[in-house]
């Protein structure tokens, strides 16, 4: 898979939990919208990519620290149940 946008090495990738096989809502048909993936790179940008048709970067934010990992948080309703 080629991710558009990063300039340099990608340190971490994370698939959005609603599209992961371990998420209960993924099997119940609640995964609306394109599958999303977050990437953290050595260029200190956190990017969100669409994993469908082209893998274009949907957004990015510059962070002051060097990034070594990335994770998605579940919504409070899913985390409690």
Secondary structure by P-SEA (a helix, b strand, c coil): ccccccccccccccccccccccccccccccccccbbbbbbccccbbbbbcccccccccbbbbbcccccbbbbbcccccccc
